[in-house]
Amino acid sequence: MQSSRKLFDMREAEFTKETVELNKAQKKSQRARNVAVAFCLIAFILILFFGTMAKMASVIAENGA
């Protein structure tokens, strides 16, 4: 059931060049999150890489290439 009222109407929105300045604690927290995401991404890539290498090595050993 949809309401006839919209939560946000794009016709009412205006583009502004306002920016938000982060304080020191927020910047530190944002940096910590960025480092954590980078670490997780690198770990995921390494898991895929070594998993692929292990699977390829087992196939090569099995087929005697």
The 8 nearest C-alpha neighbors of each residue, nearest first, counted from 0:
[[1, 2, 3, 4, 5, 6, 7, 8],
 [2, 0, 3, 4, 5, 6, 7, 8],
 [1, 3, 4, 0, 5, 6, 7, 8],
 [2, 4, 1, 5, 0, 6, 7, 8],
 [5, 3, 2, 6, 1, 7, 8, 0],
 [6, 4, 7, 8, 3, 2, 1, 9],
 [5, 7, 4, 8, 2, 3, 9, 11],
 [8, 6, 5, 9, 11, 12, 4, 10],
 [7, 9, 10, 11, 5, 6, 12, 4],
 [10, 8, 12, 11, 7, 13, 5, 6],
 [11, 9, 8, 12, 13, 7, 14, 5],
 [10, 12, 9, 8, 13, 7, 14, 6],
 [13, 11, 9, 10, 14, 8, 7, 15],
 [12, 14, 15, 11, 10, 9, 16, 8],
 [13, 15, 12, 16, 17, 11, 9, 10],
 [16, 14, 17, 13, 18, 12, 19, 11],
 [15, 17, 18, 14, 13, 19, 20, 12],
 [18, 16, 15, 19, 14, 20, 13, 21],
 [19, 17, 16, 20, 15, 21, 14, 22],
 [18, 20, 21, 17, 22, 16, 25, 26],
 [19, 21, 18, 22, 26, 25, 23, 17],
 [22, 20, 25, 26, 19, 23, 24, 29],
 [21, 23, 25, 24, 26, 20, 27, 19],
 [22, 24, 26, 25, 27, 21, 28, 20],
 [25, 23, 27, 26, 22, 28, 21, 29],
 [24, 26, 28, 22, 27, 23, 21, 29],
 [27, 25, 29, 23, 28, 24, 21, 30],
 [28, 26, 24, 30, 25, 29, 23, 31],
 [27, 29, 25, 31, 26, 30, 24, 32],
 [28, 30, 26, 32, 31, 27, 25, 33],
 [29, 31, 33, 27, 32, 28, 26, 34],
 [30, 32, 28, 34, 29, 33, 35, 27],
 [33, 31, 35, 29, 30, 34, 36, 28],
 [32, 34, 30, 36, 35, 31, 37, 29],
 [33, 35, 37, 31, 32, 36, 38, 30],
 [34, 36, 32, 38, 33, 37, 31, 39],
 [35, 37, 39, 33, 38, 34, 40, 32],
 [38, 36, 34, 40, 35, 39, 33, 41],
 [39, 37, 35, 41, 36, 40, 34, 42],
 [40, 38, 42, 36, 37, 41, 43, 35],
 [39, 41, 37, 43, 42, 38, 36, 44],
 [40, 42, 44, 38, 43, 39, 37, 45],
 [43, 41, 39, 45, 40, 44, 38, 46],
 [44, 42, 40, 46, 41, 45, 39, 47],
 [43, 45, 41, 47, 46, 42, 48, 40],
 [46, 44, 48, 42, 47, 43, 49, 41],
 [47, 45, 43, 49, 48, 44, 50, 42],
 [48, 46, 50, 44, 45, 49, 51, 43],
 [49, 47, 45, 51, 50, 46, 44, 52],
 [48, 50, 52, 51, 46, 47, 45, 53],
 [51, 49, 47, 53, 52, 48, 46, 54],
 [50, 52, 54, 48, 49, 53, 47, 55],
 [51, 53, 49, 55, 50, 54, 56, 48],
 [54, 52, 56, 50, 51, 55, 49, 57],
 [53, 55, 51, 57, 56, 52, 50, 58],
 [54, 56, 52, 58, 57, 53, 51, 59],
 [57, 55, 53, 59, 54, 58, 52, 60],
 [56, 58, 60, 54, 55, 59, 61, 53],
 [57, 59, 61, 55, 60, 56, 62, 54],
 [58, 60, 56, 62, 61, 57, 64, 63],
 [61, 59, 57, 63, 58, 62, 56, 64],
 [62, 60, 58, 59, 63, 57, 64, 56],
 [63, 61, 59, 64, 60, 58, 57, 56],
 [64, 62, 60, 61, 59, 58, 57, 56],
 [63, 59, 62, 60, 61, 58, 56, 57]]
